[in-house]
Amino acid sequence: MAPTDVRNPAQVDLWYVFLDKTTDPQLQNAYRALLSPEESQREQRFVVEHARLQFLVSRALLRTVLRTTRDVIRASLRSGAIRTASLP
């Protein structure tokens, strides 16, 4: 999705990750780089490895989706595609 895409208000996006495709240590380190210090501490508290990986991947996905969505909204505001009066 390009940052200048205008979103359809009725559109629903589904984001998913297959955990078995996220076992590469370099990929996991890239995901860890996205976490806040508090999230990093929380990740380390998980005792079960599968739960730790699930937390790490879900937080990385969430941060990536939010960043993409934020960029789309900013670009839409700049282009006039979203009227600021309609925003809360």
N, C-alpha and C positions, 0 to 999 in steps of 0.2 A: 504494500500500500504506500503510495507516494504521499509526502506530507501535505500536498495541495489538494488531495481528494476531498470532495465535499460529501459529508455523510448524509445519508437518507435517515430521517428520524425514525422510520419504521424498520430500519435495518438492524439485524442482530448478528453480532460476530461471535463465533465460537473459537476459542483458543484452547489447544490441548498439546500435551507433550507425552510421548511414550517414555516412561522412566527407564526402560531397558536400553534406550538410545542415548542415555545421559551418563554413562559410567566412565567415560574418558576423563582422567584426572585433569587434563588441561582445560577441558570444557567446564568441569566443576569449579576450577580455579577462576575461570572467566565469570561464572555465575557468582562466586563469592565476592568478586570485585564490585558487583552491583549492590551488595547488601550494605545496610547501615551498620555502624558498630554494635547497636543493640541487637539487630538481627543476627549478626555474626556470633554474638554471645549466646543468643537463644539457640542457634543451630548447634553449637558445641554441647549444649545440655542434653540433646537427644542421645539416648543410650542405644536405641535400636538403629542400625545403619540404614535400613529401608526408610524409616521415619525421618531420619536426618536428611537423606537424599530427597525425599518428597517435600520436605520443608524448603530445602535449598532451591530446588527446581521451581516450586510454586512461587516463591518470593521473587526469583529472577524473572519468571514469566510475568508476574504482576507488574514489576517495575518496568519491564520492556513494553508491555501493553499500555501502561499509563503514560510513558514517555511518548509513544507513538500517537496516542490519542491527544495528548497535550499539544503536540506539534501540528496535528490536523486542525484542532480548534484554533490555534494561533494563526495558522495560514488562512483558514476560513474567515477569521475576523479581519485580517489584513485585506483580503480580497473582497470583503463586503458580503460574502455568501451567508454569513450569520449576522443577523441584526443584534447589536448589543442590547437593545431594549428587551429582547426575548430571554436574556440570560438573567438568572437570579442575582 
